[in-house]
Amino acid sequence: MSRFASLLMLLLLGLSQAYQGQEAPEQDEEEQVDISDKILTANKDTKEVLLEGDLLIPKTRNAMRCWAQSCRWKKGANGYVAIPYVVTREFPAWEKQKVETAMRSFHASTCIRFVPWNGEFDYVSVENKDGCYSFLGRQGGKQVVSINRGSCLYHGIIQHELIHVLGFQHEQTRNDRDDYVRINWENIEPAMVHNFNKQDSDSLNTPYDYTSVMHYSRTAFSTNGRDTITPIPNGSIQIGQRVGMSEWDIRRINILYGC
């Protein structure tokens, strides 16, 4: 009996190690590839017309302006900003859990609370569509956040799209960006040049953040593999993110929503 138990333990240990080995590559990929690069790759074949690579055109207002009260989610008397959500049935339980884990990451450091939808008029619907994209800020009614099961189920990508839902644009479109980065227009795909236009956004008196989860990578929309964005004056500064929200991403959410 003792010999049988020992063999069983060895078998279980072997299966455990094999399982862990299968899971490791996804984590490695998460750390090695910039979040914005993953998003742009996932959205190459989408049928949606997207602005700046992953923003849906809004129904009722200027897509590139979202810092007024009208597109913020409302804060309750308890001091929390509750955002109702549903995750559609296309996502099996473990994938739904991954989406909800990214949502809960906001709970630990901000007053944002993603809560299960209970019939509210305004809510977010996380759906398995053909890419990673969302609207900018609260639209009113049901608004879709697309998290494609095959290419977008990464912690940082989900955070990125949810920060758009909160009303934040990409970092490199700030109206003061020319003080911090050089846009190499000659390296940008001609049809994608409009994605680098500066926007009339509110930086909330916060510093430019090269490590924001909302910052494009160096080669975003490159036509020749060369940099489309170069930090200045120090061109060696790392830009973009591979994991998730930066400290300033969190601070800005707290400032905008008075957390």
C-alpha positions as CSV (number, residue, x, y, z in Angstrom):
1,M,0.0,0.0,0.0
2,S,2.9,2.3,0.9
3,R,4.5,1.6,-2.5
4,F,1.2,2.4,-4.3
5,A,0.8,5.7,-2.4
6,S,4.4,6.7,-3.3
7,L,3.8,6.0,-7.0
8,L,0.5,7.9,-6.9
9,M,2.3,10.9,-5.4
10,L,5.0,10.8,-8.1
11,L,2.3,10.7,-10.7
12,L,0.4,13.7,-9.3
13,L,3.7,15.6,-9.0
14,G,4.5,14.9,-12.6
15,L,1.1,16.1,-13.8
16,S,1.4,19.2,-11.7
17,Q,4.7,20.1,-13.2
18,A,3.5,19.5,-16.7
19,Y,0.5,21.7,-16.1
20,Q,2.6,24.5,-14.8
21,G,4.9,24.2,-17.8
22,Q,1.9,24.7,-20.1
23,E,0.8,27.9,-18.2
24,A,4.2,29.6,-18.1
25,P,4.4,30.8,-21.8
26,E,1.3,33.0,-21.4
27,Q,2.9,34.8,-18.4
28,D,6.2,35.2,-20.4
29,E,4.3,36.7,-23.3
30,E,2.5,39.1,-21.0
31,E,5.8,40.5,-19.8
32,Q,7.7,40.6,-23.1
33,V,5.2,42.3,-25.4
34,D,3.9,45.8,-25.0
35,I,0.2,46.1,-24.2
36,S,-0.5,48.6,-27.0
37,D,1.3,46.3,-29.5
38,K,-1.0,43.4,-28.5
39,I,-4.0,45.7,-28.9
40,L,-3.1,47.0,-32.3
41,T,-2.2,43.5,-33.5
42,A,-5.6,42.1,-32.3
43,N,-7.5,45.0,-34.0
44,K,-5.9,44.7,-37.5
45,D,-8.8,42.7,-38.9
46,T,-11.6,44.3,-37.0
47,K,-14.6,45.5,-39.0
48,E,-15.1,48.4,-36.6
49,V,-14.0,51.9,-37.4
50,L,-11.6,52.7,-34.6
51,L,-9.9,56.0,-33.6
52,E,-6.4,55.8,-32.1
53,G,-6.4,52.1,-32.6
54,D,-9.0,51.0,-30.1
55,L,-11.7,53.7,-29.5
56,L,-15.2,53.3,-30.9
57,I,-16.9,56.3,-32.4
58,P,-19.4,57.6,-29.9
59,K,-23.1,57.9,-30.5
60,T,-23.8,61.4,-29.2
61,R,-20.6,63.5,-28.8
62,N,-17.1,64.3,-29.8
63,A,-15.1,61.1,-29.5
64,M,-11.8,62.8,-28.5
65,R,-13.1,64.9,-25.7
66,C,-14.1,63.3,-22.5
67,W,-13.2,65.2,-19.4
68,A,-16.5,67.0,-18.7
69,Q,-19.0,65.8,-16.1
70,S,-21.3,64.4,-18.8
71,C,-19.1,61.5,-19.7
72,R,-17.9,60.5,-16.2
73,W,-19.6,57.8,-14.2
74,K,-21.5,59.1,-11.2
75,K,-20.3,58.9,-7.7
76,G,-22.7,57.6,-5.0
77,A,-23.3,59.0,-1.6
78,N,-21.0,56.4,-0.2
79,G,-18.1,57.9,-2.1
80,Y,-17.7,55.0,-4.6
81,V,-18.2,55.2,-8.3
82,A,-20.2,52.1,-9.1
83,I,-20.0,50.9,-12.7
84,P,-22.5,48.0,-13.4
85,Y,-21.2,45.3,-15.8
86,V,-22.1,42.1,-17.4
87,V,-19.7,39.5,-19.0
88,T,-21.5,37.6,-21.7
89,R,-21.9,33.9,-21.6
90,E,-19.4,33.4,-24.4
91,F,-16.6,33.5,-21.7
92,P,-16.2,30.3,-19.8
93,A,-15.8,30.6,-16.0
94,W,-12.0,31.0,-15.9
95,E,-12.0,33.7,-18.6
96,K,-14.8,35.6,-16.8
97,Q,-12.7,35.4,-13.7
98,K,-9.7,36.9,-15.5
99,V,-11.9,39.9,-16.6
100,E,-13.2,40.3,-13.1
101,T,-9.7,40.1,-11.6
102,A,-8.7,43.1,-13.8
103,M,-11.8,44.9,-12.7
104,R,-11.1,44.3,-9.0
105,S,-7.6,45.7,-9.5
106,F,-9.3,49.2,-9.6
107,H,-11.0,48.5,-6.2
108,A,-7.7,48.2,-4.3
109,S,-6.4,51.7,-5.2
110,T,-9.3,53.8,-6.4
111,C,-12.9,54.6,-5.5
112,I,-14.1,52.8,-8.8
113,R,-16.2,49.8,-8.2
114,F,-17.3,47.4,-11.0
115,V,-20.4,45.8,-9.7
116,P,-22.7,43.1,-11.3
117,W,-25.4,44.6,-13.4
118,N,-28.8,44.7,-11.7
119,G,-31.0,46.4,-14.3
120,E,-29.4,49.8,-14.2
121,F,-29.8,51.9,-17.4
122,D,-26.0,52.7,-17.8
123,Y,-23.8,49.7,-17.8
124,V,-20.8,48.0,-19.5
125,S,-21.1,44.8,-21.5
126,V,-17.9,42.9,-21.9
127,E,-18.2,40.9,-25.1
128,N,-16.2,38.6,-27.3
129,K,-16.0,40.6,-30.5
130,D,-13.3,41.0,-33.1
131,G,-10.7,42.9,-31.1
132,C,-9.8,44.9,-28.1
133,Y,-11.8,48.2,-28.0
134,S,-14.2,50.4,-26.1
135,F,-15.9,53.7,-26.0
136,L,-14.4,56.8,-24.3
137,G,-16.2,57.6,-21.1
138,R,-19.8,56.9,-20.1
139,Q,-22.0,56.8,-23.2
140,G,-25.4,56.2,-21.6
141,G,-27.2,52.9,-21.8
142,K,-25.5,49.7,-22.7
143,Q,-21.9,50.2,-23.9
144,V,-19.8,47.4,-25.3
145,V,-16.2,46.7,-24.3
146,S,-14.7,44.2,-26.7
147,I,-12.3,41.7,-25.2
148,N,-11.6,39.0,-27.9
149,R,-11.1,35.7,-26.2
150,G,-8.3,34.7,-28.5
151,S,-6.2,37.9,-28.4
152,C,-7.2,40.3,-25.7
153,L,-7.5,38.3,-22.5
154,Y,-4.5,39.9,-20.8
155,H,-4.7,41.7,-17.5
156,G,-3.1,44.9,-18.9
157,I,-5.3,45.0,-22.0
158,I,-8.5,44.7,-19.9
159,Q,-7.2,47.5,-17.6
160,H,-6.4,49.6,-20.7
161,E,-9.9,49.3,-22.2
162,L,-11.6,49.9,-18.8
163,I,-9.5,53.1,-18.3
164,H,-10.9,54.3,-21.7
165,V,-14.4,53.5,-20.2
166,L,-13.5,55.8,-17.3
167,G,-12.8,58.7,-19.8
168,F,-9.1,58.6,-20.3
169,Q,-7.4,58.9,-23.7
170,H,-3.9,57.7,-24.8
171,E,-1.0,59.4,-23.1
172,Q,0.8,60.4,-26.3
173,T,-2.2,62.4,-27.6
174,R,-1.9,64.9,-24.7
175,N,-1.8,68.5,-26.0
176,D,1.7,68.9,-24.3
177,R,3.2,65.7,-25.7
178,D,5.7,67.5,-28.0
179,D,7.6,68.5,-24.9
180,Y,8.2,64.8,-24.1
181,V,8.1,62.8,-27.3
182,R,9.0,63.3,-30.9
183,I,6.5,61.8,-33.4
184,N,8.4,60.4,-36.4
185,W,5.8,61.0,-39.0
186,E,7.9,59.5,-41.8
187,N,7.8,56.1,-40.1
188,I,4.0,55.9,-39.6
189,E,1.7,54.0,-42.0
190,P,0.1,56.8,-44.1
191,A,-3.4,55.7,-43.4
192,M,-2.8,55.7,-39.7
193,V,-1.2,59.2,-39.3
194,H,-4.5,60.6,-37.8
195,N,-4.0,58.3,-34.8
196,F,-1.2,60.6,-33.6
197,N,-3.1,63.8,-33.6
198,K,-3.0,65.7,-30.4
199,Q,-6.3,66.0,-28.5
200,D,-8.0,68.6,-26.4
201,S,-7.7,66.6,-23.2
202,D,-7.2,67.4,-19.6
203,S,-3.9,66.2,-18.1
204,L,-5.3,67.0,-14.6
205,N,-2.0,68.8,-13.9
206,T,-0.1,65.5,-13.8
207,P,3.3,64.9,-15.3
208,Y,3.7,63.1,-18.6
209,D,3.9,59.4,-17.9
210,Y,6.1,57.3,-20.3
211,T,5.1,54.1,-18.4
212,S,1.4,54.6,-18.5
213,V,-0.7,51.6,-19.6
214,M,-2.3,54.2,-21.9
215,H,0.9,55.0,-23.8
216,Y,1.6,53.6,-27.3
217,S,4.8,51.6,-27.8
218,R,7.8,53.0,-29.7
219,T,6.8,51.3,-33.0
220,A,3.0,51.7,-32.9
221,F,1.6,51.9,-36.5
222,S,5.1,51.7,-37.9
223,T,5.3,51.2,-41.7
224,N,9.0,50.1,-41.7
225,G,9.7,48.7,-38.2
226,R,11.4,51.9,-37.0
227,D,10.3,54.0,-34.1
228,T,7.2,56.2,-34.5
229,I,7.5,57.6,-31.1
230,T,10.9,58.7,-29.5
231,P,11.2,60.1,-26.0
232,I,13.0,63.4,-25.7
233,P,15.5,64.5,-24.6
234,N,16.5,61.0,-23.5
235,G,15.7,58.6,-26.4
236,S,16.5,55.6,-24.3
237,I,13.7,56.0,-21.8
238,Q,11.3,53.0,-21.8
239,I,7.8,53.9,-22.9
240,G,4.6,51.8,-22.7
241,Q,3.7,49.0,-20.4
242,R,3.9,45.2,-20.4
243,V,2.0,44.5,-17.2
244,G,-0.6,47.0,-16.2
245,M,-1.5,50.4,-14.6
246,S,1.3,52.7,-13.6
247,E,1.3,54.8,-10.4
248,W,0.2,57.8,-12.3
249,D,-2.6,55.9,-14.1
250,I,-4.0,55.2,-10.6
251,R,-3.4,58.8,-9.4
252,R,-5.2,60.3,-12.3
253,I,-8.3,58.1,-11.8
254,N,-8.4,59.2,-8.2
255,I,-8.0,62.9,-9.2
256,L,-10.7,62.8,-11.9
257,Y,-13.2,61.0,-9.7
258,G,-12.3,62.8,-6.5
259,C,-11.4,59.5,-4.8
